[in-house]
Amino acid sequence: MLVYLAVGCSVGGFLLYNYGLRRMASSVAVDILNLVPVFGVIGAVVINGESIRLAQVTGGAIIVAGVALGMIERGGAERRRAGRGPGATTQPDAERRAPTADQEPAARPRA
């Protein structure tokens, strides 16, 4: 049983977390990581039949609200960057970026 807990929970959890980091932005993964205590309490109630207190419900609601606000704000910022949301600039991303070392800068008019 101890080997299962060491390998299954510790190693397996970190492997799945790293797999998720490769598939999404790290800022989204951190938001999702903040939900671990909420799912821990839900698991304790469902699996072990433990009782839940008002402080736990309040804390869980604050965590879920914070994660939701972070995801909503991040989605709005991505839409603005892509030129689709309120406050978006009219220039596409390629025109706003500075030229890289392998690109020649645009010719400047002489004064």
All heavy atoms as an XYZ file, in Angstrom:
802
protein
N       0.822     -1.200      0.000
C       0.000      0.000      0.000
C       0.865      1.264      0.000
O       0.541      2.231     -0.670
C      -0.925     -0.052      1.226
C      -1.815      1.133      1.336
S      -3.005      1.175      0.016
C      -4.432      1.661      0.860
N       1.949      1.221      0.755
C       2.826      2.381      0.835
C       3.496      2.662     -0.509
O       3.664      3.827     -0.898
C       3.879      2.165      1.928
C       4.784      3.350      2.228
C       3.953      4.546      2.682
C       5.795      2.978      3.282
N       3.851      1.619     -1.235
C       4.461      1.800     -2.555
C       3.462      2.449     -3.507
O       3.806      3.345     -4.274
C       4.951      0.439     -3.115
C       5.435      0.584     -4.544
C       6.049     -0.126     -2.232
N       2.206      2.015     -3.447
C       1.171      2.612     -4.302
C       1.032      4.102     -3.998
O       0.946      4.924     -4.909
C      -0.166      1.907     -4.103
C      -1.311      2.673     -4.719
C      -1.483      2.701     -6.096
C      -2.187      3.408     -3.932
C      -2.509      3.423     -6.682
C      -3.218      4.134     -4.504
C      -3.377      4.133     -5.872
O      -4.382      4.857     -6.435
N       1.009      4.467     -2.717
C       0.870      5.877     -2.357
C       2.064      6.688     -2.839
O       1.911      7.813     -3.314
C       0.701      6.026     -0.848
C      -0.622      5.528     -0.279
C      -0.608      5.612      1.243
C      -1.775      6.327     -0.841
N       3.259      6.128     -2.721
C       4.459      6.852     -3.145
C       4.490      7.020     -4.659
O       4.738      8.113     -5.169
C       5.705      6.120     -2.670
N       4.228      5.949     -5.375
C       4.324      5.999     -6.827
C       3.072      6.603     -7.442
O       3.144      7.519     -8.261
C       4.589      4.586     -7.410
C       4.545      4.608     -8.927
C       5.922      4.070     -6.923
N       1.919      6.116     -7.055
C       0.663      6.551     -7.664
C       0.351      8.012     -7.425
O       0.010      8.748     -8.350
N       0.488      8.447     -6.209
C       0.104      9.825     -5.884
C       1.217     10.820     -6.183
O       0.989     11.840     -6.833
C      -0.294      9.922     -4.419
S      -1.744      8.933     -4.031
N       2.410     10.552     -5.719
C       3.493     11.528     -5.883
C       4.013     11.570     -7.314
O       3.929     12.591     -7.986
C       4.639     11.192     -4.931
O       4.193     11.244     -3.602
N       4.545     10.455     -7.767
C       5.146     10.427     -9.103
C       4.079     10.610    -10.174
O       4.241     11.392    -11.106
C       5.936      9.114     -9.304
C       6.462      9.022    -10.726
C       7.066      9.017     -8.306
N       2.969      9.896    -10.048
C       1.890     10.006    -11.039
C       1.319     11.407    -11.117
O       1.059     11.928    -12.204
N       1.149     12.036     -9.972
C       0.626     13.402     -9.957
C       1.546     14.387    -10.654
O       1.103     15.230    -11.434
N       2.849     14.291    -10.373
C       3.799     15.194    -11.028
C       3.908     14.920    -12.525
O       4.061     15.848    -13.318
C       5.173     15.108    -10.364
C       5.243     15.845     -9.061
C       5.415     15.163     -7.879
C       5.110     17.227     -9.026
C       5.462     15.843     -6.676
C       5.159     17.915     -7.828
C       5.330     17.219     -6.645
N       3.837     13.653    -12.914
C       3.873     13.340    -14.345
C       2.660     13.925    -15.063
O       2.789     14.500    -16.145
C       3.941     11.827    -14.558
C       5.279     11.169    -14.231
C       5.165      9.651    -14.347
C       6.375     11.691    -15.130
N       1.492     13.787    -14.465
C       0.285     14.356    -15.079
C       0.337     15.884    -15.105
O      -0.107     16.506    -16.067
C      -0.965     13.876    -14.342
C      -1.319     12.410    -14.538
C      -2.465     12.013    -13.619
C      -1.671     12.131    -15.982
N       0.878     16.494    -14.061
C       1.005     17.951    -14.023
C       1.941     18.436    -15.133
O       1.641     19.399    -15.844
C       1.507     18.392    -12.650
C       1.688     19.876    -12.522
C       0.582     20.734    -12.516
C       2.949     20.435    -12.415
C       0.736     22.097    -12.404
C       3.115     21.800    -12.299
C       2.012     22.630    -12.294
O       2.169     23.975    -12.182
N       3.082     17.769    -15.296
C       4.016     18.155    -16.364
C       3.418     17.914    -17.744
O       3.654     18.687    -18.669
C       5.339     17.406    -16.216
C       6.155     17.935    -15.068
O       6.131     19.122    -14.784
N       6.870     17.057    -14.392
N       2.647     16.856    -17.893
C       1.954     16.600    -19.160
C       0.985     17.753    -19.458
O       0.912     18.250    -20.573
C       1.205     15.275    -19.086
C       0.366     14.977    -20.289
C       0.947     14.511    -21.468
C      -1.017     15.157    -20.263
C       0.171     14.240    -22.576
C      -1.795     14.883    -21.370
C      -1.198     14.423    -22.524
O      -1.968     14.157    -23.625
N       0.255     18.199    -18.440
C      -0.667     19.320    -18.611
C       0.050     20.618    -18.945
O      -0.445     21.423    -19.735
N       1.236     20.832    -18.357
C       1.996     22.049    -18.662
C       2.419     22.102    -20.115
O       2.529     23.180    -20.700
C       3.240     22.136    -17.767
C       3.019     22.676    -16.374
C       4.315     22.623    -15.578
C       2.483     24.087    -16.397
N       2.680     20.936    -20.715
C       3.044     20.927    -22.127
C       1.856     21.255    -23.017
O       2.015     21.699    -24.137
C       3.596     19.556    -22.523
C       5.058     19.415    -22.147
C       5.627     18.138    -22.707
N       5.711     17.210    -21.578
C       5.348     15.946    -21.612
N       4.908     15.412    -22.712
N       5.449     15.201    -20.550
N       0.650     21.049    -22.536
C      -0.550     21.237    -23.348
C      -1.217     22.595    -23.150
O      -2.091     22.962    -23.912
C      -1.574     20.144    -23.019
C      -1.057     18.762    -23.220
C      -1.497     18.264    -24.559
N      -1.054     16.898    -24.737
C      -0.359     16.507    -25.780
N      -0.033     17.348    -26.702
N       0.009     15.255    -25.895
N      -0.847     23.330    -22.097
C      -1.493     24.622    -21.829
C      -0.472     25.604    -21.286
O       0.629     25.220    -20.924
C      -2.650     24.439    -20.842
C      -2.228     24.008    -19.463
S      -3.570     23.779    -18.307
C      -4.275     22.269    -18.854
N      -0.869     26.842    -21.226
C       0.008     27.885    -20.691
C       0.215     27.660    -19.194
O      -0.681     27.171    -18.494
C      -0.605     29.258    -20.931
N       1.382     28.013    -18.697
C       1.676     27.794    -17.282
C       0.750     28.617    -16.384
O       0.411     28.190    -15.281
C       3.132     28.128    -16.986
O       3.402     29.471    -17.301
N       0.318     29.779    -16.844
C      -0.585     30.593    -16.031
C      -1.948     29.916    -15.855
O      -2.577     30.029    -14.807
C      -0.754     31.971    -16.648
O      -1.219     31.862    -17.978
N      -2.398     29.185    -16.858
C      -3.657     28.439    -16.742
C      -3.464     27.252    -15.806
O      -4.318     26.953    -14.968
C      -4.149     27.970    -18.130
C      -5.367     27.077    -18.006
C      -4.441     29.162    -19.012
N      -2.315     26.595    -15.899
C      -2.038     25.449    -15.028
C      -1.986     25.872    -13.564
O      -2.461     25.144    -12.682
C      -0.727     24.786    -15.442
N      -1.438     27.040    -13.282
C      -1.387     27.528    -11.904
C      -2.792     27.804    -11.385
O      -3.105     27.501    -10.236
C      -0.495     28.790    -11.808
C      -0.649     29.486    -10.482
C       0.943     28.414    -12.039
N      -3.642     28.373    -12.232
C      -5.033     28.591    -11.819
C      -5.707     27.274    -11.471
O      -6.402     27.160    -10.455
C      -5.829     29.292    -12.918
C      -5.620     30.791    -12.902
O      -5.096     31.305    -11.891
O      -5.988     31.442    -13.887
N      -5.507     26.279    -12.289
C      -6.120     24.977    -12.039
C      -5.519     24.337    -10.791
O      -6.223     23.686    -10.015
C      -5.974     24.074    -13.281
C      -6.816     24.661    -14.417
C      -6.384     22.648    -12.985
C      -6.603     24.006    -15.746
N      -4.223     24.544    -10.559
C      -3.565     23.996     -9.377
C      -4.173     24.571     -8.096
O      -4.195     23.896     -7.058
C      -2.068     24.287     -9.441
C      -1.177     23.600     -8.423
C      -1.260     22.089     -8.595
C       0.252     24.060     -8.577
N      -4.677     25.787     -8.153
C      -5.319     26.385     -6.979
C      -6.598     25.655     -6.576
O      -7.096     25.850     -5.468
C      -5.631     27.860     -7.238
C      -4.393     28.713     -7.209
O      -3.435     28.419     -6.508
N      -4.399     29.780     -7.975
N      -7.149     24.835     -7.451
C      -8.372     24.107     -7.141
C      -8.119     22.815     -6.370
O      -9.079     22.132     -5.983
C      -9.132     23.782     -8.436
C      -9.694     24.986     -9.186
C     -10.254     24.548    -10.519
C     -10.749     25.682     -8.357
N      -6.868     22.449     -6.113
C      -6.552     21.199     -5.420
C      -7.241     21.110     -4.050
O      -7.834     20.082     -3.725
C      -5.017     21.011     -5.317
C      -4.658     19.902     -4.351
C      -4.439     20.744     -6.687
N      -7.206     22.149     -3.198
C      -7.882     22.026     -1.908
C      -9.399     21.822     -2.034
O     -10.003     21.097     -1.241
C      -7.589     23.344     -1.190
C      -6.536     24.012     -1.958
C      -6.494     23.422     -3.314
N      -9.990     22.443     -3.040
C     -11.436     22.295     -3.241
C     -11.763     20.838     -3.563
O     -12.676     20.239     -2.969
C     -11.933     23.232     -4.363
C     -13.394     22.981     -4.672
C     -11.703     24.683     -3.990
N     -11.004     20.243     -4.486
C     -11.247     18.847     -4.829
C     -10.866     17.917     -3.690
O     -11.449     16.838     -3.538
C     -10.515     18.480     -6.123
C     -11.170     19.049     -7.336
C     -10.595     20.111     -8.009
C     -12.371     18.545     -7.794
C     -11.204     20.651     -9.130
C     -12.989     19.080     -8.910
C     -12.413     20.131     -9.578
N      -9.903     18.303     -2.862
C      -9.556     17.513     -1.678
C     -10.707     17.433     -0.699
O     -11.017     16.356     -0.160
N     -11.364     18.553     -0.451
C     -12.514     18.567      0.461
C     -13.685     17.790     -0.144
O     -14.343     17.010      0.543
C     -12.927     20.022      0.793
C     -14.256     20.064      1.521
C     -11.851     20.698      1.612
N     -13.926     17.976     -1.445
C     -15.010     17.238     -2.107
C     -14.744     15.733     -2.023
O     -15.652     14.953     -1.719
C     -15.176     17.702     -3.567
C     -15.716     19.122     -3.601
C     -16.099     16.752     -4.330
C     -15.707     19.760     -4.978
N     -13.497     15.334     -2.264
C     -13.151     13.916     -2.167
C     -13.326     13.383     -0.757
O     -13.799     12.252     -0.563
N     -12.949     14.158      0.255
C     -13.113     13.723      1.649
C     -14.579     13.549      2.005
O     -14.945     12.612      2.720
C     -12.452     14.734      2.587
N     -15.425     14.422      1.499
C     -16.857     14.325      1.793
C     -17.468     13.127      1.075
O     -18.214     12.340      1.673
C     -17.581     15.638      1.406
C     -19.089     15.477      1.465
C     -17.134     16.774      2.300
N     -17.135     12.962     -0.214
C     -17.741     11.899     -1.008
C     -17.195     10.524     -0.627
O     -17.957      9.573     -0.417
C     -17.534     12.167     -2.525
C     -17.969     10.986     -3.356
C     -18.277     13.421     -2.936
N     -15.881     10.400     -0.504
C     -15.269      9.088     -0.271
C     -15.326      8.686      1.197
O     -15.694      7.554      1.527
C     -13.814      9.085     -0.773
C     -13.797      9.279     -2.295
C     -13.099      7.789     -0.399
C     -12.425      9.526     -2.871
N     -14.960      9.594      2.095
C     -14.887      9.254      3.520
C     -16.124      9.621      4.311
O     -16.218      9.293      5.487
C     -13.670      9.926      4.160
C     -12.369      9.385      3.658
O     -12.314      8.283      3.128
N     -11.308     10.157      3.818
N     -17.036     10.351      3.708
C     -18.242     10.757      4.421
C     -17.979     11.790      5.501
O     -18.737     11.884      6.467
N     -16.922     12.556      5.369
C     -16.604     13.581      6.364
C     -17.592     14.736      6.271
O     -18.197     14.975      5.233
C     -15.175     14.089      6.152
C     -14.122     13.035      6.391
C     -12.722     13.567      6.263
O     -12.529     14.813      6.317
O     -11.809     12.752      6.116
N     -17.732     15.428      7.375
C     -18.630     16.580      7.376
C     -17.866     17.798      6.868
O     -16.649     17.872      6.955
C     -19.168     16.836      8.786
O     -18.094     17.114      9.670
N     -18.617     18.752      6.353
C     -18.023     19.970      5.807
C     -18.533     21.148      6.628
O     -19.697     21.190      7.020
C     -18.343     20.111      4.303
C     -17.565     21.252      3.687
C     -19.810     20.237      4.068
C     -17.613     21.267      2.176
N     -17.646     22.087      6.886
C     -17.996     23.247      7.704
C     -18.208     24.469      6.834
O     -17.804     24.510      5.679
C     -16.885     23.510      8.712
C     -16.711     22.366      9.669
C     -15.687     22.700     10.707
N     -15.594     21.593     11.652
C     -14.533     21.333     12.351
N     -13.471     22.096     12.244
N     -14.526     20.320     13.182
N     -18.835     25.469      7.418
C     -19.118     26.706      6.703
C     -17.829     27.382      6.234
O     -17.774     27.921      5.130
C     -19.931     27.661      7.582
C     -20.298     29.004      6.953
C     -21.178     28.772      5.724
C     -20.995     29.897      7.951
N     -16.779     27.338      7.053
C     -15.507     27.953      6.669
C     -14.931     27.275      5.423
O     -14.359     27.935      4.551
C     -14.510     27.879      7.825
N     -15.084     25.954      5.311
C     -14.588     25.235      4.139
C     -15.393     25.598      2.893
O     -14.831     25.751      1.802
C     -14.645     23.731      4.380
C     -13.659     23.272      5.447
C     -13.905     21.842      5.864
O     -15.049     21.446      6.090
N     -12.831     21.073      5.973
N     -16.695     25.714      3.055
C     -17.548     26.112      1.925
C     -17.194     27.530      1.480
O     -17.051     27.805      0.279
C     -19.047     26.011      2.299
C     -19.920     26.604      1.214
C     -19.430     24.572      2.567
N     -17.014     28.436      2.441
C     -16.664     29.817      2.124
C     -15.298     29.890      1.432
O     -15.147     30.570      0.405
C     -16.644     30.681      3.401
O     -17.903     30.562      4.056
C     -16.365     32.130      3.085
N     -14.322     29.171      1.970
C     -12.997     29.155      1.354
C     -13.034     28.570     -0.046
O     -12.399     29.088     -0.965
N     -13.777     27.485     -0.234
C     -13.906     26.882     -1.559
C     -14.561     27.823     -2.551
O     -14.138     27.907     -3.712
N     -15.581     28.553     -2.100
C     -16.251     29.507     -2.988
C     -15.307     30.640     -3.384
O     -15.294     31.071     -4.547
C     -17.501     30.073     -2.309
N     -14.491     31.098     -2.439
C     -13.524     32.158     -2.751
C     -12.488     31.658     -3.750
O     -12.126     32.366     -4.699
C     -12.860     32.684     -1.459
C     -13.893     33.431     -0.614
C     -11.659     33.565     -1.760
C     -13.420     33.787      0.777
N     -12.015     30.440     -3.551
C     -11.017     29.873     -4.474
C     -11.604     29.726     -5.873
O     -10.990     30.128     -6.864
C     -10.510     28.518     -3.954
C      -9.655     28.718     -2.702
C      -9.716     27.781     -5.024
C      -9.287     27.432     -1.990
N     -12.799     29.159     -5.969
C     -13.429     28.961     -7.281
C     -13.696     30.305     -7.956
O     -13.461     30.463     -9.160
C     -14.722     28.127     -7.144
C     -15.514     28.114     -8.435
C     -14.381     26.704     -6.723
N     -14.141     31.296     -7.185
C     -14.391     32.622     -7.759
C     -13.088     33.256     -8.249
O     -13.049     33.853     -9.330
C     -15.061     33.525     -6.732
N     -12.021     33.119     -7.478
C     -10.736     33.668     -7.896
C     -10.202     33.018     -9.164
O      -9.702     33.687    -10.064
N     -10.322     31.696     -9.241
C      -9.870     30.986    -10.442
C     -10.720     31.394    -11.643
O     -10.200     31.644    -12.739
C      -9.920     29.459    -10.223
C      -9.731     28.700    -11.515
C      -8.858     29.051     -9.212
N     -12.036     31.501    -11.443
C     -12.917     31.897    -12.548
C     -12.595     33.309    -13.026
O     -12.516     33.558    -14.236
C     -14.379     31.809    -12.113
N     -12.370     34.232    -12.093
C     -12.012     35.608    -12.486
C     -10.684     35.637    -13.235
O     -10.533     36.370    -14.215
C     -11.950     36.511    -11.261
C     -13.292     36.891    -10.636
C     -13.076     37.630     -9.329
C     -14.107     37.728    -11.598
N      -9.723     34.850    -12.778
C      -8.439     34.795    -13.468
C      -8.568     34.254    -14.881
O      -7.949     34.761    -15.815
N      -9.385     33.227    -15.053
C      -9.571     32.644    -16.379
C     -10.330     33.613    -17.294
O      -9.999     33.727    -18.470
C     -10.324     31.319    -16.283
C      -9.603     30.275    -15.460
S      -8.147     29.650    -16.237
C      -8.814     28.241    -17.047
N     -11.322     34.307    -16.752
C     -12.087     35.270    -17.553
C     -11.189     36.419    -17.985
O     -11.184     36.818    -19.148
C     -13.309     35.784    -16.770
C     -14.354     34.673    -16.632
C     -13.914     37.010    -17.436
C     -15.459     34.993    -15.651
N     -10.391     36.944    -17.051
C      -9.494     38.057    -17.380
C      -8.448     37.622    -18.392
O      -8.131     38.347    -19.323
C      -8.818     38.586    -16.109
C      -7.793     39.666    -16.365
C      -8.345     40.892    -17.064
O      -9.528     41.207    -16.881
O      -7.596     41.534    -17.815
N      -7.913     36.435    -18.228
C      -6.898     35.944    -19.162
C      -7.497     35.770    -20.548
O      -6.880     36.101    -21.551
C      -6.323     34.627    -18.665
C      -5.166     34.152    -19.475
C      -4.411     33.044    -18.784
N      -3.848     33.513    -17.532
C      -4.323     33.204    -16.325
N      -5.345     32.411    -16.211
N      -3.761     33.664    -15.245
N      -8.722     35.265    -20.625
C      -9.388     35.111    -21.921
C      -9.635     36.447    -22.586
O      -9.473     36.590    -23.791
N     -10.013     37.461    -21.820
C     -10.223     38.795    -22.375
C      -8.930     39.400    -22.881
O      -8.895     40.040    -23.931
N      -7.829     39.178    -22.145
C      -6.533     39.707    -22.583
C      -6.083     39.022    -23.868
O      -5.537     39.666    -24.761
C      -5.486     39.518    -21.482
N      -6.327     37.732    -23.984
C      -5.946     37.017    -25.211
C      -6.780     37.487    -26.394
O      -6.272     37.627    -27.504
C      -6.104     35.511    -25.008
C      -5.050     34.935    -24.089
C      -5.292     33.477    -23.765
O      -6.253     32.885    -24.305
O      -4.522     32.933    -22.967
N      -8.069     37.762    -26.164
C      -8.907     38.262    -27.260
C      -8.450     39.652    -27.689
O      -8.428     39.971    -28.865
C     -10.375     38.276    -26.844
C     -11.028     36.922    -26.891
C     -12.530     37.031    -26.740
N     -12.944     37.610    -25.478
C     -13.068     36.941    -24.341
N     -12.814     35.660    -24.315
N     -13.458     37.537    -23.250
N      -8.066     40.497    -26.725
C      -7.575     41.838    -27.079
C      -6.282     41.738    -27.874
O      -6.077     42.471    -28.833
C      -7.361     42.677    -25.815
C      -8.650     43.216    -25.234
C      -8.373     44.229    -24.149
N      -7.678     43.681    -23.004
C      -8.253     43.068    -21.974
N      -9.561     42.912    -21.958
N      -7.542     42.612    -20.975
N      -5.397     40.824    -27.484
C      -4.148     40.648    -28.211
C      -4.392     40.144    -29.624
O      -3.694     40.491    -30.550
C      -3.240     39.659    -27.480
C      -2.125     40.354    -26.767
C      -1.182     39.365    -26.145
N      -1.619     39.175    -24.767
C      -1.884     38.012    -24.196
N      -1.729     36.906    -24.853
N      -2.278     37.946    -22.971
N      -5.418     39.319    -29.786
C      -5.724     38.771    -31.108
C      -6.543     39.749    -31.950
O      -6.813     39.487    -33.110
C      -6.480     37.457    -30.962
N      -6.959     40.872    -31.361
C      -7.698     41.878    -32.113
C      -9.176     41.602    -32.213
O      -9.834     42.069    -33.126
N      -9.734     40.844    -31.257
C     -11.147     40.488    -31.346
C     -12.004     41.061    -30.235
O     -13.205     41.027    -30.322
C     -11.290     38.957    -31.320
C     -10.658     38.288    -32.496
C     -10.948     36.817    -32.458
N     -10.584     36.249    -31.177
C      -9.696     35.285    -31.003
N      -9.067     34.780    -32.023
N      -9.433     34.820    -29.808
N     -11.415     41.565    -29.175
C     -12.226     41.995    -28.045
C     -12.256     43.493    -27.890
O     -11.645     44.237    -28.650
N     -12.983     43.987    -26.861
C     -13.011     45.419    -26.604
C     -11.613     45.910    -26.224
O     -10.888     45.243    -25.520
C     -13.979     45.572    -25.426
C     -14.428     44.223    -25.061
C     -13.799     43.233    -25.962
N     -11.240     47.033    -26.731
C      -9.930     47.597    -26.459
C      -8.842     47.034    -27.355
O      -7.667     47.263    -27.127
N      -9.233     46.280    -28.368
C      -8.244     45.687    -29.270
C      -7.648     46.763    -30.156
O      -8.302     47.718    -30.527
C      -8.902     44.603    -30.124
N      -6.401     46.561    -30.483
C      -5.753     47.497    -31.401
C      -6.084     47.093    -32.829
O      -6.454     45.972    -33.096
C      -4.228     47.483    -31.199
O      -3.767     46.161    -31.453
C      -3.861     47.903    -29.791
N      -5.921     48.028    -33.747
C      -6.260     47.741    -35.141
C      -5.117     47.082    -35.878
O      -5.314     46.538    -36.943
C      -6.649     49.038    -35.879
O      -5.573     49.963    -35.762
C      -7.916     49.616    -35.298
N      -3.897     47.141    -35.323
C      -2.762     46.534    -35.993
C      -2.681     45.051    -35.648
O      -2.825     44.682    -34.495
C      -1.460     47.191    -35.544
C      -1.332     48.620    -35.944
C      -0.041     49.192    -35.403
O       0.380     48.851    -34.308
N       0.576     50.056    -36.169
N      -2.431     44.212    -36.631
C      -2.208     42.808    -36.315
C      -0.902     42.632    -35.551
O      -0.043     43.509    -35.558
C      -2.144     42.107    -37.670
C      -2.315     43.149    -38.698
C      -2.473     44.473    -38.044
N      -0.737     41.490    -34.890
C       0.442     41.236    -34.078
C       1.740     41.375    -34.863
O       2.726     41.877    -34.358
C       0.382     39.824    -33.470
C      -0.618     39.748    -32.331
O      -0.950     40.810    -31.782
O      -1.044     38.634    -31.999
N       1.770     40.921    -36.100
C       3.001     40.943    -36.888
C       3.493     42.367    -37.108
O       4.688     42.608    -37.180
C       2.779     40.243    -38.224
N       2.601     43.326    -37.231
C       3.011     44.707    -37.474
C       3.506     45.382    -36.211
O       4.273     46.322    -36.270
C       1.848     45.510    -38.061
C       1.471     45.059    -39.460
C       0.276     45.832    -39.989
O      -0.082     46.862    -39.389
O      -0.291     45.410    -40.990
N       3.078     44.908    -35.039
C       3.476     45.528    -33.793
C       4.824     45.032    -33.298
O       5.465     45.679    -32.515
C       2.432     45.263    -32.710
C       1.214     46.112    -32.874
C       0.298     45.899    -31.730
N      -0.453     44.670    -31.999
C      -1.143     44.017    -31.120
N      -1.192     44.417    -29.886
N      -1.816     42.929    -31.431
N       5.260     43.872    -33.724
C       6.503     43.291    -33.244
C       7.709     43.974    -33.886
O       7.683     44.370    -35.036
C       6.548     41.804    -33.580
C       5.584     41.014    -32.781
C       5.869     39.543    -32.947
N       4.713     38.801    -32.488
C       3.980     38.008    -33.237
N       4.279     37.813    -34.488
N       2.949     37.372    -32.736
N       8.776     44.040    -33.106
C      10.032     44.559    -33.633
C      10.660     43.486    -34.521
O      10.462     42.304    -34.298
C      10.971     44.909    -32.480
N      11.418     43.882    -35.527
C      12.045     42.876    -36.387
C      13.069     42.066    -35.607
O      13.743     42.581    -34.723
C      12.700     43.701    -37.493
C      12.777     45.082    -36.973
C      11.703     45.232    -35.946
N      13.192     40.795    -35.952
C      14.181     39.930    -35.320
C      15.511     40.099    -36.023
O      15.629     40.810    -37.026
C      13.723     38.460    -35.376
O      13.542     38.103    -36.752
C      12.428     38.260    -34.614
N      16.537     39.405    -35.521
C      17.889     39.567    -36.055
C      17.979     39.111    -37.510
O      18.767     39.656    -38.284
C      18.881     38.791    -35.206
N      17.199     38.114    -37.915
C      17.283     37.620    -39.284
C      16.413     38.413    -40.257
O      16.424     38.149    -41.452
C      16.922     36.132    -39.335
C      15.509     35.869    -38.865
O      15.026     36.634    -38.016
O      14.901     34.894    -39.336
N      15.653     39.371    -39.758
C      14.821     40.200    -40.626
C      15.458     41.577    -40.762
O      16.032     42.104    -39.830
C      13.420     40.370    -40.037
C      12.631     39.092    -39.949
C      11.326     39.333    -39.220
O      11.202     40.256    -38.439
N      10.351     38.476    -39.489
N      15.333     42.147    -41.935
C      15.847     43.489    -42.134
C      14.812     44.500    -41.645
O      13.626     44.353    -41.885
C      16.111     43.731    -43.620
C      17.259     42.925    -44.164
C      17.542     43.279    -45.600
O      17.276     44.431    -46.009
O      18.017     42.402    -46.317
N      15.272     45.545    -40.940
C      14.329     46.569    -40.516
C      13.794     47.334    -41.714
O      14.431     47.408    -42.760
C      15.139     47.462    -39.589
C      16.569     47.163    -39.877
C      16.631     45.785    -40.479
N      12.625     47.914    -41.553
C      12.009     48.680    -42.638
C      12.893     49.900    -42.933
O      13.526     50.476    -42.060
C      10.622     49.132    -42.232
N      12.920     50.268    -44.195
C      13.732     51.416    -44.621
C      13.153     52.695    -44.011
O      11.941     52.903    -43.988
C      13.751     51.508    -46.130
N      14.052     53.530    -43.526
C      13.622     54.791    -42.923
C      13.781     55.902    -43.932
O      14.797     55.979    -44.643
C      14.470     55.099    -41.693
C      14.242     54.124    -40.587
C      14.964     54.596    -39.335
N      14.748     53.606    -38.285
C      15.680     53.183    -37.472
N      16.893     53.666    -37.549
N      15.404     52.294    -36.560
N      12.824     56.800    -44.030
C      12.965     57.928    -44.969
C      14.057     58.876    -44.475
O      14.234     59.083    -43.297
C      11.593     58.587    -44.938
C      10.922     58.089    -43.708
C      11.563     56.794    -43.348
N      14.782     59.422    -45.422
C      15.842     60.360    -45.059
C      15.262     61.746    -44.867
O      14.355     62.154    -45.565
C      16.896     60.395    -46.162
C      17.582     59.076    -46.278
C      18.661     59.149    -47.304
N      19.243     57.851    -47.459
C      20.464     57.644    -47.818
N      21.237     58.656    -48.084
N      20.931     56.438    -47.935
N      15.827     62.453    -43.924
C      15.338     63.791    -43.617
C      15.924     64.829    -44.517
O      16.908     64.762    -45.114
C      15.635     64.137    -42.170
